[in-house]
Amino acid sequence: MISNTTADFEEKYIGTVINDRYKIIKLVGTGGMGSVYLAEHEILRKKVAIKILHYEQSKRKDTVERFKREAIAASNIGQDNIVDVTDFGYTEEGNAYFVMEYVEGRSLADIMKEQRVLPLEFAVSVAAQIAVALYSAHGKGIIHRDLKPENILLTTKEGNYPFVKIVDFGISKILQDDVKPDERLRTLTKSGAIFGTPEYMSPEQAAGESVEPASDIYSLGVIMYEMLTGRLPFFDDNYMKILHKHQYEFPELPSNINPDIQPDVNAIIMKCLEKKPFNRYGTMLLLANDLKNIYLKYNLEEKISLAFLFNSGTVRSMNPAADMISSEDIIRMLNSSQDDKGKHVTVENRSSGTGLKIVIVCLLLILAGIAAYAFVIKQNPPMVAERTELSKYDDKNADVKEEPVKKEPLPEKKAAETPKKGTKKSPVPMMKLTVNSNIKGVRVFNNENGKTICKTPCTKKLPRKESEVLILGFEYEDYSIKPMAVTLDKDMTVNLNLKQEADNG
Protein backbone atom coordinates (compact mmCIF):
# COMPACT_ATOMS: atom_id res chain seq x y z
CA MET A 1 0.00 0.00 0.00
CA ILE A 2 1.26 3.49 -0.87
CA SER A 3 1.15 6.12 1.87
CA ASN A 4 -0.17 9.64 1.34
CA THR A 5 3.34 10.95 1.92
CA THR A 6 4.71 8.79 -0.89
CA ALA A 7 1.86 9.73 -3.23
CA ASP A 8 2.30 13.46 -2.57
CA PHE A 9 6.06 13.15 -3.01
CA GLU A 10 5.77 11.34 -6.32
CA GLU A 11 3.14 13.75 -7.68
CA LYS A 12 5.86 16.38 -7.55
CA TYR A 13 7.70 14.59 -10.37
CA ILE A 14 5.15 15.79 -12.91
CA GLY A 15 6.60 18.70 -14.88
CA THR A 16 10.15 18.12 -13.62
CA VAL A 17 13.20 16.97 -15.58
CA ILE A 18 15.12 13.95 -14.30
CA ASN A 19 18.89 14.02 -14.74
CA ASP A 20 18.61 16.76 -17.35
CA ARG A 21 17.24 14.25 -19.84
CA TYR A 22 13.65 13.14 -19.18
CA LYS A 23 10.76 15.55 -18.66
CA ILE A 24 7.89 13.93 -16.75
CA ILE A 25 4.55 14.64 -18.45
CA LYS A 26 1.96 12.63 -16.51
CA LEU A 27 1.39 9.65 -14.23
CA VAL A 28 0.36 6.56 -16.18
CA GLY A 29 -0.07 3.97 -13.43
CA THR A 30 1.00 2.92 -9.96
CA GLY A 31 1.94 -0.53 -8.66
CA GLY A 32 3.39 -2.14 -5.57
CA MET A 33 7.03 -1.34 -6.40
CA GLY A 34 6.82 1.91 -8.29
CA SER A 35 4.95 4.37 -10.47
CA VAL A 36 5.10 4.64 -14.25
CA TYR A 37 5.17 8.03 -15.95
CA LEU A 38 4.93 9.24 -19.52
CA ALA A 39 8.01 11.34 -20.23
CA GLU A 40 9.85 12.92 -23.13
CA HIS A 41 13.57 12.98 -23.85
CA GLU A 42 14.68 16.62 -23.69
CA ILE A 43 16.95 16.42 -26.76
CA LEU A 44 15.47 13.66 -28.92
CA ARG A 45 11.85 14.72 -28.26
CA LYS A 46 10.94 11.05 -28.07
CA LYS A 47 8.23 9.71 -25.78
CA VAL A 48 9.38 7.17 -23.21
CA ALA A 49 7.97 5.51 -20.11
CA ILE A 50 9.81 5.87 -16.82
CA LYS A 51 9.28 3.55 -13.88
CA ILE A 52 10.36 5.17 -10.61
CA LEU A 53 10.67 3.09 -7.47
CA HIS A 54 8.43 4.27 -4.66
CA TYR A 55 10.11 6.54 -2.11
CA GLU A 56 9.56 4.13 0.80
CA GLN A 57 10.56 1.09 -1.27
CA SER A 58 13.81 2.82 -2.26
CA LYS A 59 14.98 2.43 1.35
CA ARG A 60 14.86 -1.37 1.13
CA LYS A 61 17.94 -3.00 -0.37
CA ASP A 62 16.14 -6.18 -1.48
CA THR A 63 13.46 -4.16 -3.30
CA VAL A 64 16.06 -1.99 -5.02
CA GLU A 65 17.95 -5.12 -6.08
CA ARG A 66 14.78 -6.68 -7.46
CA PHE A 67 14.04 -3.42 -9.28
CA LYS A 68 17.49 -3.58 -10.89
CA ARG A 69 16.89 -7.19 -11.86
CA GLU A 70 13.67 -6.20 -13.63
CA ALA A 71 15.55 -3.64 -15.69
CA ILE A 72 18.37 -6.08 -16.46
CA ALA A 73 15.97 -8.89 -17.42
CA ALA A 74 13.93 -6.77 -19.83
CA SER A 75 16.96 -5.10 -21.42
CA ASN A 76 18.83 -8.38 -21.98
CA ILE A 77 16.09 -10.23 -23.86
CA GLY A 78 15.99 -7.96 -26.92
CA GLN A 79 12.79 -9.33 -28.48
CA ASP A 80 10.16 -7.22 -30.24
CA ASN A 81 7.26 -8.50 -28.12
CA ILE A 82 8.96 -7.54 -24.85
CA VAL A 83 9.11 -3.90 -23.75
CA ASP A 84 12.73 -2.77 -24.07
CA VAL A 85 14.58 -1.00 -21.24
CA THR A 86 17.05 1.65 -22.42
CA ASP A 87 18.38 3.43 -19.33
CA PHE A 88 18.79 3.14 -15.56
CA GLY A 89 19.65 5.70 -12.87
CA TYR A 90 18.67 7.51 -9.69
CA THR A 91 16.68 10.70 -9.11
CA GLU A 92 18.13 13.54 -7.03
CA GLU A 93 16.14 12.19 -4.07
CA GLY A 94 17.74 8.77 -4.46
CA ASN A 95 14.85 6.91 -6.06
CA ALA A 96 15.94 4.25 -8.56
CA TYR A 97 14.34 4.49 -12.01
CA PHE A 98 14.59 2.88 -15.41
CA VAL A 99 13.51 4.10 -18.84
CA MET A 100 11.60 1.89 -21.27
CA GLU A 101 9.83 2.26 -24.59
CA TYR A 102 6.40 3.86 -24.35
CA VAL A 103 3.58 1.65 -25.65
CA GLU A 104 0.41 3.31 -26.89
CA GLY A 105 -2.21 0.66 -26.39
CA ARG A 106 -4.39 -1.19 -23.91
CA SER A 107 -3.88 -4.16 -21.65
CA LEU A 108 -5.35 -7.55 -22.47
CA ALA A 109 -7.17 -7.34 -19.12
CA ASP A 110 -9.06 -4.20 -20.23
CA ILE A 111 -10.03 -5.80 -23.53
CA MET A 112 -11.31 -8.98 -21.85
CA LYS A 113 -13.39 -6.91 -19.43
CA GLU A 114 -15.18 -5.39 -22.41
CA GLN A 115 -15.51 -8.39 -24.72
CA ARG A 116 -15.37 -11.28 -22.20
CA VAL A 117 -14.95 -14.05 -24.81
CA LEU A 118 -12.41 -13.28 -27.53
CA PRO A 119 -12.47 -14.68 -31.10
CA LEU A 120 -10.22 -17.67 -31.78
CA GLU A 121 -8.02 -15.77 -34.22
CA PHE A 122 -7.44 -12.99 -31.67
CA ALA A 123 -6.60 -15.47 -28.89
CA VAL A 124 -4.24 -17.48 -31.13
CA SER A 125 -2.47 -14.30 -32.24
CA VAL A 126 -1.92 -13.10 -28.67
CA ALA A 127 -0.91 -16.52 -27.32
CA ALA A 128 1.50 -17.26 -30.18
CA GLN A 129 3.30 -13.93 -29.75
CA ILE A 130 3.61 -14.49 -26.00
CA ALA A 131 4.97 -17.99 -26.61
CA VAL A 132 7.62 -16.75 -29.05
CA ALA A 133 8.60 -13.84 -26.78
CA LEU A 134 9.00 -16.02 -23.69
CA TYR A 135 10.84 -18.69 -25.67
CA SER A 136 13.43 -16.00 -26.26
CA ALA A 137 13.38 -15.00 -22.58
CA HIS A 138 13.74 -18.61 -21.45
CA GLY A 139 16.68 -18.98 -23.83
CA LYS A 140 18.35 -16.14 -21.90
CA GLY A 141 17.60 -17.88 -18.60
CA ILE A 142 14.76 -15.53 -17.62
CA ILE A 143 11.39 -16.75 -16.33
CA HIS A 144 8.64 -14.13 -16.06
CA ARG A 145 6.68 -15.74 -13.16
CA ASP A 146 3.89 -13.12 -13.18
CA LEU A 147 2.35 -13.57 -16.60
CA LYS A 148 -1.22 -12.21 -16.53
CA PRO A 149 -3.50 -10.08 -18.77
CA GLU A 150 -2.54 -6.89 -16.91
CA ASN A 151 1.09 -7.41 -17.97
CA ILE A 152 0.25 -7.91 -21.64
CA LEU A 153 -0.13 -4.70 -23.62
CA LEU A 154 -1.69 -4.75 -27.08
CA THR A 155 -0.75 -2.13 -29.64
CA THR A 156 -0.43 -1.70 -33.42
CA LYS A 157 2.91 -2.07 -35.14
CA GLU A 158 3.47 -1.77 -38.88
CA GLY A 159 -0.23 -2.42 -39.48
CA ASN A 160 -0.31 -5.53 -37.31
CA TYR A 161 -2.91 -5.67 -34.54
CA PRO A 162 -2.91 -7.02 -31.90
CA PHE A 163 0.84 -6.66 -31.46
CA VAL A 164 1.89 -7.97 -28.04
CA LYS A 165 4.19 -6.15 -25.64
CA ILE A 166 4.99 -7.98 -22.39
CA VAL A 167 5.87 -5.84 -19.36
CA ASP A 168 6.69 -6.17 -15.66
CA PHE A 169 9.54 -8.59 -15.05
CA GLY A 170 9.58 -7.39 -11.44
CA ILE A 171 9.54 -10.88 -9.92
CA SER A 172 11.24 -12.65 -12.80
CA LYS A 173 13.62 -15.45 -11.96
CA ILE A 174 17.02 -15.07 -13.57
CA LEU A 175 18.62 -18.49 -13.95
CA GLN A 176 21.93 -17.34 -15.38
CA ASP A 177 24.58 -15.36 -13.54
CA ASP A 178 27.20 -13.74 -15.76
CA VAL A 179 29.65 -13.26 -12.91
CA LYS A 180 30.56 -16.89 -12.29
CA PRO A 181 28.79 -19.24 -14.73
CA ASP A 182 30.33 -22.31 -13.13
CA GLU A 183 28.79 -21.60 -9.74
CA ARG A 184 25.26 -22.43 -8.65
CA LEU A 185 22.99 -19.71 -10.05
CA ARG A 186 21.71 -17.13 -7.62
CA THR A 187 18.17 -15.75 -7.48
CA LEU A 188 16.44 -13.20 -5.32
CA THR A 189 13.68 -15.65 -4.44
CA LYS A 190 13.77 -18.17 -1.63
CA SER A 191 12.36 -21.69 -1.56
CA GLY A 192 8.93 -21.65 0.06
CA ALA A 193 8.23 -18.00 -0.84
CA ILE A 194 5.21 -17.37 -3.05
CA PHE A 195 5.40 -14.56 -5.60
CA GLY A 196 2.92 -13.82 -8.37
CA THR A 197 -0.83 -13.54 -8.94
CA PRO A 198 -2.82 -16.51 -7.51
CA GLU A 199 -5.26 -16.84 -10.45
CA TYR A 200 -2.39 -17.39 -12.91
CA MET A 201 0.09 -19.36 -10.80
CA SER A 202 1.37 -22.80 -11.75
CA PRO A 203 0.88 -25.61 -9.18
CA GLU A 204 4.57 -25.62 -8.31
CA GLN A 205 4.61 -21.85 -7.92
CA ALA A 206 1.48 -22.01 -5.73
CA ALA A 207 3.28 -24.54 -3.52
CA GLY A 208 6.27 -22.23 -3.10
CA GLU A 209 8.53 -24.60 -5.02
CA SER A 210 11.27 -23.67 -7.47
CA VAL A 211 9.91 -22.69 -10.89
CA GLU A 212 11.19 -23.44 -14.37
CA PRO A 213 10.05 -22.25 -17.85
CA ALA A 214 7.12 -24.71 -17.62
CA SER A 215 5.60 -22.38 -15.02
CA ASP A 216 5.20 -19.63 -17.63
CA ILE A 217 3.63 -22.19 -19.97
CA TYR A 218 1.01 -22.98 -17.32
CA SER A 219 0.26 -19.27 -16.84
CA LEU A 220 -0.16 -18.83 -20.59
CA GLY A 221 -2.57 -21.79 -20.54
CA VAL A 222 -4.66 -19.96 -17.93
CA ILE A 223 -4.71 -16.84 -20.12
CA MET A 224 -5.78 -18.85 -23.20
CA TYR A 225 -8.50 -20.53 -21.12
CA GLU A 226 -9.77 -17.13 -19.99
CA MET A 227 -9.63 -15.54 -23.46
CA LEU A 228 -11.73 -18.31 -25.04
CA THR A 229 -14.20 -19.06 -22.22
CA GLY A 230 -14.57 -15.70 -20.53
CA ARG A 231 -13.66 -17.08 -17.13
CA LEU A 232 -10.71 -18.39 -15.16
CA PRO A 233 -10.14 -22.13 -14.70
CA PHE A 234 -9.98 -21.59 -10.91
CA PHE A 235 -11.44 -18.72 -8.92
CA ASP A 236 -12.48 -18.04 -5.34
CA ASP A 237 -12.73 -15.13 -2.93
CA ASN A 238 -10.05 -16.76 -0.80
CA TYR A 239 -6.67 -16.67 -2.54
CA MET A 240 -5.42 -19.66 -0.50
CA LYS A 241 -8.26 -21.75 -1.94
CA ILE A 242 -7.23 -20.67 -5.42
CA LEU A 243 -3.67 -21.87 -4.77
CA HIS A 244 -5.07 -25.18 -3.50
CA LYS A 245 -7.19 -25.63 -6.63
CA HIS A 246 -4.21 -25.05 -8.90
CA GLN A 247 -2.38 -27.83 -7.09
CA TYR A 248 -5.09 -30.46 -6.65
CA GLU A 249 -8.18 -29.83 -8.80
CA PHE A 250 -8.74 -30.30 -12.52
CA PRO A 251 -10.34 -27.46 -14.49
CA GLU A 252 -13.51 -27.94 -16.46
CA LEU A 253 -12.94 -28.53 -20.16
CA PRO A 254 -12.99 -25.22 -22.06
CA SER A 255 -15.47 -26.66 -24.58
CA ASN A 256 -17.93 -27.37 -21.77
CA ILE A 257 -18.07 -23.62 -21.19
CA ASN A 258 -17.77 -22.50 -24.81
CA PRO A 259 -19.09 -25.19 -27.23
CA ASP A 260 -17.41 -23.39 -30.15
CA ILE A 261 -13.98 -24.51 -28.91
CA GLN A 262 -12.69 -27.40 -31.04
CA PRO A 263 -11.10 -30.57 -29.55
CA ASP A 264 -7.60 -29.70 -30.77
CA VAL A 265 -7.82 -26.26 -29.16
CA ASN A 266 -9.04 -28.01 -26.00
CA ALA A 267 -5.98 -30.23 -26.16
CA ILE A 268 -3.52 -27.33 -26.38
CA ILE A 269 -5.01 -25.53 -23.39
CA MET A 270 -5.31 -28.65 -21.24
CA LYS A 271 -1.73 -29.67 -22.01
CA CYS A 272 -0.54 -26.28 -20.78
CA LEU A 273 -2.59 -26.78 -17.59
CA GLU A 274 -1.12 -30.15 -16.66
CA LYS A 275 -0.34 -30.35 -12.93
CA LYS A 276 3.13 -31.80 -13.46
CA PRO A 277 5.59 -29.58 -15.35
CA PHE A 278 6.98 -32.49 -17.38
CA ASN A 279 3.50 -33.20 -18.80
CA ARG A 280 3.26 -29.73 -20.31
CA TYR A 281 4.95 -28.53 -23.50
CA GLY A 282 8.70 -28.99 -23.37
CA THR A 283 9.31 -25.45 -24.66
CA MET A 284 7.33 -22.39 -25.69
CA LEU A 285 8.46 -23.07 -29.26
CA LEU A 286 6.53 -26.38 -29.32
CA LEU A 287 3.45 -24.56 -28.05
CA ALA A 288 3.89 -21.90 -30.74
CA ASN A 289 4.05 -24.67 -33.34
CA ASP A 290 0.69 -26.14 -32.26
CA LEU A 291 -0.84 -22.66 -32.30
CA LYS A 292 0.46 -22.22 -35.82
CA ASN A 293 -1.24 -25.48 -36.80
CA ILE A 294 -4.55 -24.16 -35.43
CA TYR A 295 -3.97 -20.91 -37.34
CA LEU A 296 -3.53 -22.84 -40.61
CA LYS A 297 -6.16 -25.54 -40.02
CA TYR A 298 -9.01 -23.11 -39.40
CA ASN A 299 -7.91 -20.57 -42.04
CA LEU A 300 -7.43 -17.86 -39.44
CA GLU A 301 -5.13 -16.02 -41.85
CA GLU A 302 -8.33 -14.84 -43.58
CA LYS A 303 -9.24 -12.93 -40.40
CA ILE A 304 -5.89 -11.91 -38.98
CA SER A 305 -2.32 -11.80 -40.32
CA LEU A 306 0.49 -13.54 -38.46
CA ALA A 307 2.94 -13.57 -41.35
CA PHE A 308 5.28 -11.40 -39.27
CA LEU A 309 5.49 -14.15 -36.65
CA PHE A 310 5.20 -17.59 -38.21
CA ASN A 311 7.87 -19.08 -40.41
CA SER A 312 7.05 -22.52 -41.79
CA GLY A 313 10.11 -24.72 -41.51
CA THR A 314 11.21 -23.04 -38.29
CA VAL A 315 8.22 -23.27 -35.95
CA ARG A 316 7.45 -26.96 -36.00
CA SER A 317 7.16 -29.65 -33.38
CA MET A 318 10.43 -31.69 -33.47
CA ASN A 319 12.75 -29.11 -34.99
CA PRO A 320 15.84 -31.13 -36.04
CA ALA A 321 17.94 -27.98 -36.35
CA ALA A 322 17.03 -26.57 -32.93
CA ASP A 323 20.30 -27.73 -31.42
CA MET A 324 22.34 -26.53 -34.36
CA ILE A 325 21.42 -22.83 -34.17
CA SER A 326 21.05 -20.43 -31.28
CA SER A 327 17.73 -19.38 -29.78
CA GLU A 328 18.42 -15.85 -31.02
CA ASP A 329 18.65 -17.12 -34.61
CA ILE A 330 15.38 -19.02 -34.25
CA ILE A 331 13.59 -15.97 -32.86
CA ARG A 332 15.07 -13.79 -35.60
CA MET A 333 13.69 -16.13 -38.25
CA LEU A 334 10.34 -16.43 -36.49
CA ASN A 335 9.94 -12.67 -36.59
CA SER A 336 11.24 -12.17 -40.13
CA SER A 337 8.82 -10.39 -42.46
CA GLN A 338 6.99 -12.38 -45.12
CA ASP A 339 4.91 -11.34 -48.12
CA ASP A 340 1.44 -12.70 -48.93
CA LYS A 341 2.88 -15.81 -50.57
CA GLY A 342 4.91 -16.73 -47.52
CA LYS A 343 8.27 -15.96 -49.15
CA HIS A 344 10.87 -13.97 -47.25
CA VAL A 345 11.13 -10.30 -48.05
CA THR A 346 14.68 -9.25 -48.84
CA VAL A 347 16.24 -7.47 -45.85
CA GLU A 348 19.05 -4.94 -46.24
CA ASN A 349 22.36 -6.38 -45.09
CA ARG A 350 23.83 -4.37 -42.23
CA SER A 351 27.25 -5.96 -42.63
CA SER A 352 29.03 -8.11 -45.13
CA GLY A 353 28.81 -11.10 -42.76
CA THR A 354 25.04 -11.03 -42.17
CA GLY A 355 24.10 -12.46 -45.56
CA LEU A 356 26.63 -15.25 -45.17
CA LYS A 357 25.23 -16.14 -41.75
CA ILE A 358 21.70 -16.37 -43.13
CA VAL A 359 22.86 -18.59 -45.99
CA ILE A 360 24.70 -20.86 -43.54
CA VAL A 361 21.67 -21.12 -41.29
CA CYS A 362 19.41 -21.98 -44.25
CA LEU A 363 21.86 -24.63 -45.45
CA LEU A 364 22.01 -26.12 -41.95
CA LEU A 365 18.21 -26.26 -41.83
CA ILE A 366 18.06 -28.00 -45.22
CA LEU A 367 20.76 -30.51 -44.28
CA ALA A 368 19.12 -31.14 -40.93
CA GLY A 369 15.77 -31.75 -42.65
CA ILE A 370 17.36 -34.26 -45.06
CA ALA A 371 19.13 -36.03 -42.18
CA ALA A 372 15.95 -36.15 -40.11
CA TYR A 373 13.96 -37.53 -43.04
CA ALA A 374 16.58 -40.22 -43.69
CA PHE A 375 16.59 -41.15 -40.00
CA VAL A 376 12.80 -41.45 -39.87
CA ILE A 377 12.74 -43.60 -43.01
CA LYS A 378 15.47 -45.83 -41.55
CA GLN A 379 13.65 -46.24 -38.25
CA ASN A 380 10.16 -46.58 -39.74
CA PRO A 381 10.34 -48.21 -43.19
CA PRO A 382 7.07 -48.32 -45.17
CA MET A 383 4.92 -51.28 -44.08
CA VAL A 384 2.00 -50.86 -46.45
CA ALA A 385 1.46 -54.56 -47.08
CA GLU A 386 1.52 -55.48 -43.42
CA ARG A 387 -0.78 -52.66 -42.29
CA THR A 388 -3.60 -54.07 -44.38
CA GLU A 389 -3.43 -57.30 -42.37
CA LEU A 390 -3.16 -55.90 -38.84
CA SER A 391 -6.81 -56.67 -38.18
CA LYS A 392 -6.05 -60.43 -38.42
CA TYR A 393 -3.93 -60.39 -35.30
CA ASP A 394 -4.62 -59.60 -31.67
CA ASP A 395 -2.82 -56.88 -29.71
CA LYS A 396 -0.63 -59.22 -27.70
CA ASN A 397 2.22 -59.44 -30.21
CA ALA A 398 1.36 -63.10 -30.87
CA ASP A 399 3.30 -65.01 -33.52
CA VAL A 400 1.91 -64.40 -36.99
CA LYS A 401 0.63 -67.58 -38.65
CA GLU A 402 1.13 -67.78 -42.36
CA GLU A 403 -1.99 -68.33 -44.47
CA PRO A 404 -1.91 -70.68 -47.47
CA VAL A 405 -0.42 -68.85 -50.40
CA LYS A 406 -2.37 -68.93 -53.65
CA LYS A 407 -0.59 -70.74 -56.43
CA GLU A 408 -1.28 -68.25 -59.17
CA PRO A 409 1.78 -66.01 -59.67
CA LEU A 410 1.53 -62.51 -58.30
CA PRO A 411 2.12 -59.52 -60.56
CA GLU A 412 5.69 -58.29 -60.43
CA LYS A 413 4.76 -55.09 -58.59
CA LYS A 414 2.91 -56.89 -55.79
CA ALA A 415 5.62 -59.49 -55.50
CA ALA A 416 8.15 -56.73 -55.02
CA GLU A 417 6.01 -55.16 -52.30
CA THR A 418 5.49 -58.42 -50.41
CA PRO A 419 7.79 -58.49 -47.38
CA LYS A 420 10.34 -61.24 -47.31
CA LYS A 421 9.85 -64.13 -44.93
CA GLY A 422 11.22 -63.25 -41.50
CA THR A 423 10.91 -59.46 -41.95
CA LYS A 424 10.12 -57.83 -38.59
CA LYS A 425 7.46 -55.18 -38.21
CA SER A 426 8.33 -51.84 -36.67
CA PRO A 427 6.61 -51.65 -33.28
CA VAL A 428 3.72 -49.21 -33.01
CA PRO A 429 4.70 -46.39 -30.58
CA MET A 430 2.68 -46.74 -27.39
CA MET A 431 2.01 -44.59 -24.35
CA LYS A 432 1.04 -45.85 -20.90
CA LEU A 433 -2.10 -44.55 -19.20
CA THR A 434 -2.26 -45.23 -15.46
CA VAL A 435 -5.42 -44.47 -13.51
CA ASN A 436 -5.47 -44.67 -9.72
CA SER A 437 -8.37 -43.99 -7.37
CA ASN A 438 -8.97 -44.06 -3.65
CA ILE A 439 -11.99 -46.33 -4.33
CA LYS A 440 -11.41 -49.44 -6.42
CA GLY A 441 -13.53 -50.33 -9.42
CA VAL A 442 -14.06 -46.92 -11.04
CA ARG A 443 -14.92 -47.51 -14.71
CA VAL A 444 -12.68 -45.52 -17.05
CA PHE A 445 -14.08 -45.02 -20.53
CA ASN A 446 -13.67 -43.03 -23.73
CA ASN A 447 -16.04 -40.12 -23.18
CA GLU A 448 -16.64 -39.68 -26.90
CA ASN A 449 -17.76 -43.23 -27.79
CA GLY A 450 -18.49 -44.72 -24.35
CA LYS A 451 -16.09 -47.68 -24.75
CA THR A 452 -14.60 -48.99 -21.52
CA ILE A 453 -10.84 -48.62 -21.22
CA CYS A 454 -10.26 -50.22 -17.81
CA LYS A 455 -11.31 -50.26 -14.16
CA THR A 456 -9.19 -48.72 -11.42
CA PRO A 457 -6.54 -49.26 -10.40
CA CYS A 458 -5.29 -49.99 -13.88
CA THR A 459 -2.62 -49.37 -16.48
CA LYS A 460 -3.45 -49.47 -20.17
CA LYS A 461 -1.23 -49.12 -23.21
CA LEU A 462 -2.62 -46.88 -25.95
CA PRO A 463 -1.21 -45.82 -29.33
CA ARG A 464 1.01 -42.79 -28.92
CA LYS A 465 -0.25 -39.84 -30.98
CA GLU A 466 1.42 -36.47 -31.14
CA SER A 467 -0.76 -33.41 -30.39
CA GLU A 468 -3.89 -35.51 -29.81
CA VAL A 469 -6.08 -35.68 -26.74
CA LEU A 470 -8.34 -38.33 -25.23
CA ILE A 471 -11.33 -37.29 -23.14
CA LEU A 472 -11.67 -39.74 -20.27
CA GLY A 473 -15.01 -40.40 -18.60
CA PHE A 474 -15.38 -41.98 -15.14
CA GLU A 475 -18.25 -43.95 -13.64
CA TYR A 476 -18.78 -45.39 -10.17
CA GLU A 477 -22.16 -45.99 -8.50
CA ASP A 478 -23.92 -42.65 -7.84
CA TYR A 479 -20.79 -40.49 -7.95
CA SER A 480 -20.74 -37.68 -10.50
CA ILE A 481 -17.16 -37.42 -11.79
CA LYS A 482 -16.17 -34.76 -14.32
CA PRO A 483 -14.48 -35.87 -17.57
CA MET A 484 -10.78 -35.20 -17.94
CA ALA A 485 -8.57 -34.60 -20.97
CA VAL A 486 -5.20 -36.36 -21.29
CA THR A 487 -2.66 -36.01 -24.06
CA LEU A 488 -1.49 -39.08 -25.95
CA ASP A 489 2.09 -38.07 -26.67
CA LYS A 490 3.65 -39.38 -23.44
CA ASP A 491 2.95 -41.61 -20.42
CA MET A 492 0.20 -40.14 -18.24
CA THR A 493 -0.94 -40.82 -14.67
CA VAL A 494 -4.40 -39.82 -13.41
CA ASN A 495 -5.25 -39.85 -9.71
CA LEU A 496 -8.93 -39.77 -8.70
CA ASN A 497 -10.04 -38.81 -5.24
CA LEU A 498 -13.72 -39.61 -4.67
CA LYS A 499 -15.23 -37.96 -1.64
CA GLN A 500 -18.25 -39.47 0.06
CA GLU A 501 -19.74 -36.17 1.16
CA ALA A 502 -19.59 -34.52 -2.25
CA ASP A 503 -21.50 -35.48 -5.31
CA ASN A 504 -19.28 -33.73 -7.86
CA GLY A 505 -16.41 -36.24 -7.75
Sequence and secondary structure as in RCSB ss.txt:
>XXXX:A:sequence
MISNTTADFEEKYIGTVINDRYKIIKLVGTGGMGSVYLAEHEILRKKVAIKILHYEQSKRKDTVERFKREAIAAS
NIGQDNIVDVTDFGYTEEGNAYFVMEYVEGRSLADIMKEQRVLPLEFAVSVAAQIAVALYSAHGKGIIHRDLKPE
NILLTTKEGNYPFVKIVDFGISKILQDDVKPDERLRTLTKSGAIFGTPEYMSPEQAAGESVEPASDIYSLGVIMY
EMLTGRLPFFDDNYMKILHKHQYEFPELPSNINPDIQPDVNAIIMKCLEKKPFNRYGTMLLLANDLKNIYLKYNL
EEKISLAFLFNSGTVRSMNPAADMISSEDIIRMLNSSQDDKGKHVTVENRSSGTGLKIVIVCLLLILAGIAAYAF
VIKQNPPMVAERTELSKYDDKNADVKEEPVKKEPLPEKKAAETPKKGTKKSPVPMMKLTVNSNIKGVRVFNNENG
KTICKTPCTKKLPRKESEVLILGFEYEDYSIKPMAVTLDKDMTVNLNLKQEADNG
>XXXX:A:secstr
   HHHHHHHHTTTT EETTTEEEEEEEEE SSEEEEEEEETTT  EEEEEEE TTGGG HHHHHHHHHHHHHHH
HH  TTB  EEEEEE TTS EEEEEE   SEEHHHHHHHHSS  HHHHHHHHHHHHHHHHHHHHTTEE S   GG
GEEEEEETTEEEEEEE   TT EE   SS TTS    S  TT   S GGG  HHHHTT    HHHHHHHHHHHHH
HHHHSS SS  SSHHHHHHHHHH     HHHH TTS HHHHHHHHHHT SSGGGS SSHHHHHHHHHHHHHHTTG
GGTS  TTT  TTTS SS TTTTTS HHHHHHHHT  B TTS B     SSHHHHHHHHHHHHHHHHHHHHHHHH
HHHHS   HHHHTTGGGS SS          SS   HHHHHHS  TT       EEEEEEEESSTT EEEETTT 
 EEEESSEEEEEE  TT EEEEEEEBTTB    EEEESSS EEEEE   TT S  
